[in-house]
């Protein structure tokens, strides 16, 4: 995965323990029919590491065996799982999850309509309905009715081929029933089913997820040079093809079991080299009137699925071997383990936690005029900035309560960078800075008053997240670069409160954090997660150590997806507009919860600069990119440098300096004109960040082992609610407005639509139940298979005032 970088002060060291290349997973069709579910997913973790490794492998954080107390603590931390229950008074309810590709509904009414009221948004309803009859697969045209006794299987299939308003693509949908209806009719206003008693449960699913088969003679993807699936949906009203039938019959059984709770057993391997998560799902079985055999499916997060799909792979191992169901979601492909209730995921690359890249003030001078000049300039700038902030007159007194001549916000923002610069300070200045930093942390940061003010709900959660990230990253940098490990143990109780301060996190089976609330996502970043894990190790807290390693693994998956998931997104295009996407894509985080990845074209200067700026702003992301994403990083940097030639320097100079310093290999940097003047256009924190990046480039960095290789493995068993306190795989009840309709009904609209008004959300109609006023008295608009929140349950009752 790219050549090793050769620093002027030493060569790169290859990462040990690389895994074999992942050989892919089976696909739909014959493999599913025959049950060929063998072999293994094993990915490559190849890459290079910068600087030189220090120590003898024992680790500077000391040896610690947590096994003696872990079992007792783990048992006490496992709360009972919440009982499943539908809302008692609702006529219609639905639960959605990113872990299954369908939504599960329940109705106490005797009649239900699906795909109705599409004329209200300028589109026609389904053009045909297919079902399994006593003589084979039969289809209905608009205006036809079939008696429920004729349904030999529990599924109904509809499509929109040739329907009004469906110009470019189709989206076949299936409904899987629990109760046999008395009749099913396909009308101009959707599909209506009437039952002898309550409708019970039914599942709704787009057979191919967010993938959009073309309408006849359209080929939107093919026009972009991309491969289309061989799905001729306009022929299905005559003959339903084999592929959709295979899917229908499989999911007829798989929708009989809904996973609604998960318990995770975590093991951090020896030396922290990998984290192993064994997920055991608990599901709710839903027998139907046809006696359909229940098929249990243990899900894998779509975010992890994207990491498995993207090549070179992350190096994750999933066992038993997951199946690629070829169902596109906004977050990635849907993978799962058939005929299973559990799945084990092993994530390598945890050496990012066990080692750290630190400034090496004792490194010999670099060879070469340019490198020597950079090294000298960096040393002078760092010492000058540190003197201005920590020299005489900048603090009050010299004891542990001394305070800097900086506001709390400025100090919190800069603490991590100030601490990283300590090795280049003179001894007297280093000691003074250490005392002042500790005093600020003790008296101004890690106090009950500060934590309470940031967690009481009075501040916007995004502001709280920034406070959380900067405090934890700064704390670890101070503790590590001063050796004040005991400070962590003294303040651990309040540090833990900071770690879990931001509400709203959820998860997708242990991989893939998202938000339950609408609004911008909370992005703690890899640096925050890594700092948390190291602090937990120093605190000798086995539960927090295991939990933090899981979350580091999640961030690694997300970071890998950002760099390498663009190809899959381009080929699947899980957005409505089908606008052509460039061949050089990186993935940005969603703007709101539930909207999936945002493709960013690296051909656009602003997008490339923003993407690389984010990576350079987190030293652990930068290290991960240099070690394990060398080829992708070099390509992105090259595109950005090509664009930069035509971009004026101005205030962007400091950002360019930081990007170059933290991300670029020497082979590229030698071709540039190094302009030290770029570093003068920024705050002291920005200048420090850029300066230390250049110190890395000229070789004044070393890789230090923090956690020894003979550290004992940590087994840990915990309910999901302990991994994500107060959240996770739980049910969230939402009640729409009184009329039961409108955009707030389900809130799971197709993301990234390019348009306004009704075009802002592509709707596939409503689900309505019958009542005194007929269909439509209680309804909710809906479109696809679920939001990216872990679970949402939405229910509504009849509107007394009518539609």
Secondary structure, DSSP 8 states (H G I E B T S, - for coil): -----EETTEE-EE-SS----------SSHHHHHT---S-B------EE-S-EESSSS-TT----THHHHHHHHHHT----------TT-SEEEEEETTSSSEEEEE-SSEEEEEE-GGGGT----SEEEEEETTEEEEE-TT-EEEGGG--SSEEEEE-TT-TT--SB---EEEEESS--SEEEEETTEEEEE-SS--EEEEEEETTBT---B-TTT-TTGGGT-------GGGTTT---HHHHHHHHHHHHHTTEEEEEEEEEEEE-GGG--EEEEEEEEEEE---TT------EEEE-HHHHHHHHSSS----EEES--EEEEEEETTEEEEEEET-SEEEEEE--THHHHEEEEE-TTS---SSHHHHHHHHHHHHHHHHHHHHHHSTTSBSSSSTT--BSS-HHHHHHHHHHHHHTGGGS-HHHHHHHHHHHHHHIIIIISSHHHHHHHHSS-S-HHHHHHHHHHHHHHHHHHHHHHT-THHHHHTHHHHHHHHT-S--EEESTTS-EEESSSSS----HHHHHHHHHHHHHHHT-HHHHHHHHHHHHHHHHHHHHHHH-HHHHHHH--SSS-----SSEEEE--SSTTS--EEEETTSHHHHHHHHHHHHTSHHHHHHHHHH-HHHHHHHHHHHHHHHTTS--GGGHHHHHHHHHHH--HHHHTTS---GGGGGSS-HHHHHHHHHHHHHHTT-EEEEE-S-TT---EEEEEEHHHHTTT-SS---EEE--TT--STTTT----TT--SSGGGGS----EEEE--TT-TTSEEEE--SS--SSSEEEEEE---TT--
